[in-house]
Amino acid sequence: MSEHEPFVGSEALARGELSRHQLRTRYQALFPNVYLARTETPSQRTLITAAWLWSRRAATVAGLSAAALHGSPWIDNHLPVELVWSNARPPRGIVTRDLRLDDSEFQTLAGLLVTTPERTAFDIGRQRPVKLSVAHLDALARATGVKVCDVEELAARHPGSRGLRRLETALNLVDPGAQSPKETWLRLILINAGLPRPMTQIPVLDDDGYAFAFLDMGWEEWMVAVEYDGDQHRVNRWQYVKDMHRIKRLEELGWIVIRVVAEDKPPGVVRRVCDAIDRRRSSLR
């Protein structure tokens, strides 16, 4: 039994590793009969492992919890752990779903049963609103390399499942080039406004053929780029100065760069981008 890992309390008592008094005073209960040392702050991975132990090691980690184990970032640590298990009364902090999983749809990952990236994407895309699911699917695709066609193939094996139309809409919008949920948000704004789908992570070469910049998204044929500026540009002076030099070099090469921050409203963003594209189209004519 490790002080830093969750464990099943009844098993530790049966092995004589702890007394009931020690269990009660030195350890915190994460879930019924699953404990962690009081000195430890449970991480996302710790909570997922604890939930799996609560299921008597029988459940399969699924949904956003599975995505986190597969390496997807940007998943809120306070979300409940998602499990595929036939228990209709889970404790607080756990969500259970009684789903059918084929043998090819789960795997062992770091000692836990976890849905595969394809099955994880299938569930996320069906169970969450499109705008939210696309951001998570972008991150999952970037972390695992899972392909849309593989998720579509899996979906074809589950006709009649709830949320298939929502999944189809989300999969049509997936782009692993997004490096943050805000970049996904920005890309969807442009697509929903009727603009041509932008390319992501556009490499821009210097005179020596070296890619000195990768633009968040844009259209190479018009040399119009759209970039989301996160907080690092505001709080990190070195990053701010570096980006200013980068933008200046891009403009010297002929790029129009539209910079977007969190306070910008979608209509204003779309207007600025449309104006830039119109200007560039006129100059090309």
C-alpha positions in Angstrom: 0.0 0.0 0.0 1.4 3.4 -1.1 0.9 6.6 0.9 0.5 8.4 -2.4 -2.1 6.1 -4.1 -5.7 5.4 -3.4 -6.5 2.0 -1.9 -9.5 -0.1 -0.8 -9.9 0.3 3.0 -11.4 -3.1 3.7 -8.5 -4.8 1.8 -5.9 -2.9 3.9 -7.7 -3.9 7.1 -7.9 -7.5 6.0 -4.1 -7.6 5.4 -3.4 -6.0 8.8 -1.7 -3.0 7.3 -3.9 -0.6 9.2 -6.1 -0.4 12.2 -9.6 1.0 12.0 -8.5 4.0 14.1 -5.6 4.7 11.7 -7.8 4.4 8.7 -10.3 6.9 10.2 -7.7 9.4 11.4 -4.9 9.3 8.9 -6.8 8.9 5.6 -9.6 10.6 3.7 -12.4 8.8 2.0 -12.5 9.7 -1.7 -15.4 7.3 -2.4 -17.0 4.6 -0.2 -14.3 2.2 1.0 -11.6 4.0 -1.1 -9.1 6.1 0.8 -6.1 8.3 0.3 -3.7 9.8 2.8 -4.9 13.1 4.3 -1.6 14.7 3.4 -2.3 14.1 -0.3 -4.3 16.4 -2.6 -6.1 14.1 -5.0 -5.2 14.7 -8.7 -7.5 13.9 -11.6 -5.7 10.6 -12.2 -6.0 9.8 -8.5 -9.8 10.3 -8.5 -10.1 8.2 -11.7 -8.2 5.4 -10.1 -10.2 5.7 -6.9 -13.5 5.5 -8.8 -12.3 2.4 -10.6 -11.4 0.8 -7.3 -14.8 1.7 -5.9 -16.3 -0.4 -8.8 -14.3 -3.3 -7.5 -12.0 -2.9 -10.4 -14.8 -4.0 -12.8 -15.7 -0.7 -14.5 -14.3 0.8 -17.7 -13.2 4.4 -17.5 -15.0 6.3 -20.3 -15.9 9.8 -21.6 -13.8 12.7 -20.6 -12.2 10.7 -17.9 -10.9 8.3 -20.5 -9.8 11.2 -22.6 -7.7 12.6 -19.7 -6.0 9.2 -19.3 -5.3 9.2 -23.1 -3.5 12.6 -22.6 -6.1 15.1 -23.5 -5.5 18.5 -21.8 -8.1 21.1 -20.8 -10.4 18.7 -18.9 -11.8 20.2 -15.6 -10.5 18.3 -12.6 -13.8 18.9 -10.8 -15.9 17.0 -13.3 -17.2 13.6 -12.1 -15.4 10.5 -13.1 -17.2 8.7 -15.9 -17.5 4.9 -15.8 -19.1 2.2 -17.9 -20.7 0.0 -15.2 -24.1 -1.2 -14.3 -24.6 0.6 -11.0 -27.5 3.0 -11.0 -26.6 4.6 -7.6 -23.0 5.8 -7.8 -21.7 8.1 -5.1 -21.2 11.8 -5.6 -18.3 12.4 -7.9 -18.9 9.4 -10.2 -21.3 9.0 -13.2 -22.0 5.5 -14.3 -23.5 4.4 -17.7 -24.7 1.0 -18.5 -23.4 0.7 -22.1 -22.4 -2.1 -24.4 -18.8 -2.2 -25.2 -17.3 -4.6 -27.8 -14.0 -6.2 -27.0 -12.2 -3.9 -29.4 -13.6 -0.8 -27.7 -11.6 -0.9 -24.4 -8.0 -1.5 -23.5 -5.8 -1.6 -20.4 -4.0 1.6 -19.8 -1.7 2.1 -16.8 -3.5 -0.8 -15.1 -7.0 0.5 -15.7 -9.7 -0.6 -18.1 -10.3 2.4 -20.4 -12.3 3.0 -23.6 -10.1 3.2 -26.7 -9.6 6.7 -28.3 -12.2 5.8 -31.0 -14.8 4.7 -28.4 -14.0 7.7 -26.2 -14.6 10.1 -29.1 -17.8 8.2 -30.0 -19.1 8.8 -26.5 -18.0 12.4 -26.1 -19.5 13.4 -29.4 -22.8 11.9 -28.6 -23.2 13.0 -25.0 -22.2 16.6 -25.1 -23.3 19.8 -26.9 -21.5 20.1 -30.3 -19.5 23.3 -29.5 -18.2 21.7 -26.3 -17.6 18.2 -27.7 -15.6 19.6 -30.7 -13.1 21.2 -28.4 -12.6 17.9 -26.5 -12.5 15.9 -29.8 -9.9 18.3 -31.2 -7.7 17.7 -28.0 -8.2 14.0 -28.1 -7.3 13.8 -31.8 -4.2 15.9 -31.1 -3.2 13.7 -28.1 -3.8 10.3 -29.6 -3.9 10.7 -33.4 -7.4 9.1 -33.5 -8.9 9.6 -37.0 -12.4 10.8 -37.7 -12.9 7.9 -40.2 -12.1 5.4 -37.4 -14.7 6.9 -35.2 -17.3 6.9 -38.0 -16.5 3.2 -38.6 -17.1 2.5 -35.0 -20.4 4.5 -35.1 -21.6 2.4 -38.0 -21.4 -0.7 -35.7 -23.8 1.0 -33.3 -26.9 2.0 -35.4 -29.7 3.4 -33.3 -27.4 4.7 -30.5 -28.6 8.0 -29.0 -26.8 11.2 -30.3 -25.5 9.9 -33.6 -26.7 13.0 -35.5 -24.9 15.2 -32.9 -21.8 13.0 -33.2 -21.9 13.4 -37.0 -22.1 17.1 -36.8 -19.2 17.3 -34.3 -16.9 15.0 -36.3 -17.4 17.1 -39.4 -15.9 20.0 -37.4 -12.9 18.2 -35.8 -9.4 19.6 -36.4 -6.5 18.4 -34.3 -4.6 21.6 -35.2 -6.4 23.4 -32.5 -4.0 23.9 -29.5 -6.6 25.2 -27.0 -10.4 25.3 -26.5 -10.3 29.0 -27.4 -8.8 28.2 -30.8 -11.6 25.7 -31.4 -14.1 28.4 -30.3 -12.6 30.9 -32.7 -12.5 28.4 -35.6 -16.2 27.5 -35.1 -17.2 31.2 -35.1 -15.6 31.6 -38.5 -17.2 28.4 -39.9 -20.6 29.2 -38.5 -20.4 32.6 -40.1 -20.2 30.9 -43.5 -16.5 31.6 -44.1 -14.5 28.9 -45.9 -13.1 26.4 -43.4 -9.7 27.8 -42.3 -6.5 25.7 -42.4 -4.9 25.3 -38.9 -1.2 25.6 -37.9 -0.1 27.1 -41.2 3.7 27.1 -41.5 5.3 30.3 -42.7 8.8 30.0 -44.0 11.6 32.5 -43.8 14.0 33.3 -46.6 16.2 30.3 -45.6 13.2 27.9 -45.7 12.9 27.7 -42.0 9.3 27.7 -40.5 9.6 30.6 -38.1 5.8 30.8 -37.4 2.8 28.4 -37.3 -0.4 30.5 -37.6 -3.4 29.4 -35.5 -5.7 29.4 -38.5 -6.3 31.2 -41.8 -6.4 31.0 -45.6 -3.1 30.8 -47.4 -4.6 31.8 -50.8 -5.5 35.2 -49.3 -2.6 35.4 -46.8 -5.1 36.2 -44.0 -4.5 34.6 -40.6 -6.6 34.7 -37.4 -4.8 34.1 -34.1 -6.1 33.8 -30.5 -4.0 35.7 -28.0 -4.2 34.0 -24.6 -3.2 35.3 -21.2 0.5 34.5 -21.8 0.7 37.4 -24.1 -0.5 39.7 -21.3 1.5 38.4 -18.3 4.7 37.3 -20.0 6.7 40.3 -21.3 9.2 38.2 -23.1 6.4 36.3 -25.0 4.7 39.6 -25.8 7.9 41.1 -27.3 8.6 37.9 -29.2 5.1 37.9 -30.7 5.3 41.5 -31.7 8.5 40.8 -33.7 6.8 37.7 -35.2 3.7 39.7 -36.3 5.9 42.4 -37.8 7.8 39.8 -39.9 4.5 38.2 -41.0 3.2 41.6 -42.2 6.4 42.2 -44.1 5.8 39.0 -45.9 2.3 40.1 -46.8 0.2 38.4 -44.2 -2.8 40.2 -42.7 -3.0 38.9 -39.1 -6.3 39.3 -37.1 -5.6 39.0 -33.4 -8.4 38.0 -31.2 -8.6 38.1 -27.4 -11.2 36.8 -24.9 -13.1 40.0 -24.6 -13.8 40.1 -28.4 -17.4 39.4 -29.4 -18.1 37.0 -32.3 -19.8 39.5 -34.6 -16.9 41.9 -34.3 -14.4 39.1 -35.0 -16.3 38.0 -38.1 -16.5 41.5 -39.4 -12.8 42.1 -39.0 -12.0 38.8 -40.8 -14.4 39.5 -43.6 -13.0 43.0 -44.1 -9.5 41.6 -44.3 -10.5 38.9 -46.8 -12.4 41.4 -48.9 -9.4 43.8 -49.0 -7.1 40.9 -50.0 -9.5 39.7 -52.7 -9.7 43.2 -54.1 -5.9 43.6 -54.2 -5.6 40.3 -56.0 -8.0 41.3 -58.6 
